[in-house]
Amino acid sequence: MDGDGRTLGIDLREIPIDQLNTMTDPASTIGETQNQWVSLGAFRIGDYTPGRSAVIRGLWYVVSLIVFQSGWFPFYGVKRSLLRAFGATIGRAVVIKPHVRIKFPWRCQIGNDCWIGEDVWIDNLATVRIANDVCLSQGVYLCTGSHDHQSVSFDLIVKPIVIEEQAWIAARSVVLQAVTIGRGAVVAAGSVVTGDVPAALIVGGSPCRVIGERIRSR
């Protein structure tokens, strides 16, 4: 603030309209300097491949919309069979609730007796491996993709996620790429997990921190 208590900054109302148009014109060269942070027009996926042809990906998109993302198809067995048909590794008795999104089933491995809750999003540009007896509660987001924020071309970065057996990821939590959730660990609701979680610990927060230890019931 200045000496008169006014907030210092730019008042857009004082800028001529022609100058504003130039500043917001995509063809403008303003900002094309060595200090530019990102140019999304320069984005490329590099050597990344989605793992299946455009036809298979398109077919999966349709099946996903009708069977998995809708709320009108409650048949778990059919869902498991369809995921296997598209290349997923799915164990026995896996429960897949409505409104679930799986980016690429051929990069999805789910063990026995797992629960995948409503509105879970498995955004698996890279492999997501989920071991036996894992619970993903409502709205959990598993994110294997990111971008290099230091690169002007915003380069794509993909790394796998591993969730070991008997772990519980509670509602609305986010698990980021390159993370391993240890055996029996618990991630509290609404957490953001940016690093590995050791076995049998309870973590929570954004970013998450250790808040307790999981005690095995007798």
C-alpha positions in Angstrom: 0.0 0.0 0.0 1.1 3.6 -0.6 1.2 6.4 2.0 -2.4 7.2 1.5 -3.5 3.7 2.3 -4.4 2.8 -1.3 -3.5 -0.7 -2.7 -0.8 -0.5 -5.2 -1.4 -2.3 -8.5 -2.9 -1.9 -12.0 -6.3 -0.5 -12.5 -7.6 -2.0 -15.7 -10.1 0.8 -16.1 -7.2 3.2 -16.7 -5.8 1.2 -19.6 -6.9 2.1 -23.1 -9.1 -0.5 -24.7 -6.7 -1.0 -27.7 -3.9 -1.8 -25.3 -6.1 -4.2 -23.4 -7.0 -6.0 -26.6 -3.3 -6.3 -27.5 -2.5 -7.8 -24.1 -5.2 -10.4 -24.4 -4.8 -11.2 -28.1 -3.5 -14.8 -28.6 -1.5 -13.5 -31.6 0.2 -10.8 -29.5 4.0 -11.1 -29.0 3.8 -9.4 -25.6 5.3 -11.7 -23.0 7.4 -13.7 -25.5 10.5 -13.1 -23.5 13.1 -15.2 -21.7 10.9 -14.8 -18.6 7.9 -16.6 -20.1 6.8 -19.4 -17.8 4.7 -21.5 -20.2 3.5 -21.6 -23.8 0.7 -24.2 -24.0 0.8 -24.0 -27.8 4.3 -25.6 -27.6 3.1 -28.6 -25.5 4.0 -32.1 -26.8 3.5 -35.5 -25.3 7.0 -36.5 -26.3 7.5 -40.3 -26.4 4.5 -41.0 -24.3 2.0 -43.5 -25.8 -1.5 -44.4 -24.4 -0.9 -48.1 -25.0 -3.8 -48.8 -27.3 -5.0 -47.7 -30.7 -7.4 -44.8 -31.2 -10.2 -47.3 -32.1 -9.8 -49.2 -28.8 -9.6 -46.0 -26.8 -12.7 -44.7 -28.5 -14.6 -47.9 -27.8 -13.5 -47.8 -24.2 -14.7 -44.2 -23.9 -18.2 -45.2 -25.0 -18.3 -48.3 -22.7 -17.0 -46.2 -19.8 -19.8 -43.6 -20.3 -22.6 -46.1 -20.5 -21.5 -48.7 -18.0 -19.1 -47.2 -15.5 -19.7 -43.4 -15.3 -23.5 -43.7 -15.4 -25.7 -44.6 -12.4 -27.8 -47.1 -14.3 -25.6 -50.1 -14.3 -25.2 -51.8 -10.9 -23.9 -55.2 -12.0 -20.4 -55.7 -10.6 -19.7 -58.9 -12.4 -20.3 -57.4 -15.8 -18.1 -54.5 -14.9 -15.2 -56.8 -13.9 -15.6 -58.7 -17.1 -15.6 -55.6 -19.3 -12.4 -54.3 -17.6 -10.7 -57.6 -18.2 -11.8 -57.5 -21.8 -10.0 -54.2 -22.2 -6.8 -55.5 -20.6 -7.2 -54.8 -16.9 -6.1 -57.2 -14.2 -9.1 -57.6 -11.9 -9.3 -59.9 -8.9 -12.4 -61.7 -7.5 -15.3 -60.0 -5.8 -14.2 -56.4 -6.7 -17.0 -54.0 -6.0 -17.2 -51.1 -8.5 -19.8 -48.5 -7.6 -21.6 -46.1 -10.0 -19.9 -43.0 -11.5 -16.4 -44.5 -11.5 -13.9 -43.2 -14.1 -10.9 -45.3 -15.2 -8.7 -43.6 -17.8 -7.0 -46.7 -19.3 -8.1 -50.2 -18.1 -5.1 -51.8 -19.7 -3.0 -49.9 -17.1 -5.2 -50.9 -14.1 -4.4 -53.7 -11.7 -6.9 -54.4 -8.9 -6.6 -57.3 -6.4 -9.2 -59.4 -4.7 -12.0 -58.1 -2.6 -11.4 -54.4 -3.3 -14.1 -51.6 -3.0 -14.1 -48.8 -5.6 -16.5 -46.2 -4.3 -18.8 -43.8 -6.1 -17.1 -41.0 -8.1 -13.6 -42.5 -7.8 -11.4 -41.4 -10.6 -8.4 -43.6 -11.5 -6.5 -41.3 -13.9 -4.0 -43.8 -14.9 -1.9 -42.5 -17.7 0.7 -44.7 -16.0 0.0 -48.0 -14.2 -2.1 -48.0 -11.0 -1.6 -51.2 -9.0 -4.1 -51.8 -6.2 -3.5 -54.8 -4.0 -6.1 -57.0 -2.2 -8.6 -55.7 0.3 -8.1 -52.0 -0.6 -10.9 -49.5 -0.1 -11.1 -46.4 -2.2 -13.9 -44.3 -0.8 -16.2 -41.8 -2.5 -14.5 -39.2 -4.7 -10.9 -40.5 -4.4 -8.7 -39.2 -7.2 -5.6 -41.2 -8.2 -3.5 -39.0 -10.5 -0.5 -40.5 -12.4 0.0 -37.5 -14.6 1.6 -34.1 -14.1 3.6 -31.4 -16.0 7.1 -29.9 -15.7 6.3 -26.5 -14.4 9.9 -25.4 -15.1 9.5 -26.2 -18.8 8.0 -23.5 -21.2 6.4 -26.4 -23.2 4.8 -27.8 -20.0 6.1 -31.3 -20.6 4.1 -34.3 -19.6 5.3 -36.4 -16.7 3.7 -39.7 -15.9 4.6 -42.1 -13.0 2.8 -45.0 -11.4 0.9 -45.3 -8.2 0.9 -48.4 -5.9 -1.6 -49.0 -3.1 -0.7 -52.0 -1.0 -3.0 -54.5 0.6 -5.6 -53.5 3.3 -5.0 -49.8 2.8 -8.0 -47.4 3.0 -8.1 -44.1 1.1 -10.9 -42.2 2.6 -13.4 -39.9 0.8 -12.3 -37.0 -1.5 -8.6 -37.7 -1.0 -6.0 -37.1 -3.8 -3.1 -39.4 -4.4 -0.4 -38.0 -6.7 2.0 -39.8 -9.0 5.0 -41.9 -7.9 3.3 -42.5 -4.5 3.2 -45.9 -2.7 0.6 -46.3 0.0 1.9 -48.9 2.5 0.1 -52.1 3.7 -2.7 -51.3 6.1 -2.2 -47.5 5.9 -5.1 -45.1 6.2 -5.4 -41.8 4.4 -8.0 -39.5 6.1 -10.8 -37.9 4.2 -9.9 -34.9 2.1 -6.1 -35.4 2.2 -3.5 -34.8 -0.5 -0.8 -37.4 -0.7 2.4 -36.3 -2.3 4.8 -38.8 -0.9 5.0 -42.5 0.2 3.0 -43.5 3.2 4.6 -46.2 5.4 2.6 -49.3 6.4 0.0 -49.1 9.2 0.2 -45.3 9.6 -2.8 -42.9 9.5 -2.1 -39.7 7.6 -4.2 -36.7 6.9 -4.1 -33.1 5.7 -2.9 -31.2 2.6 -0.1 -32.1 2.2 -0.7 -35.1 4.4 1.3 -35.8 7.6 1.3 -38.6 10.1 -1.5 -38.3 12.6 -1.6 -41.7 14.1 -1.0 -45.4 13.9 -3.5 -48.0 12.8 -4.2 -50.5 15.6 -5.2 -54.0 14.5 -8.5 -55.1 16.0 -8.5 -58.3 18.2 
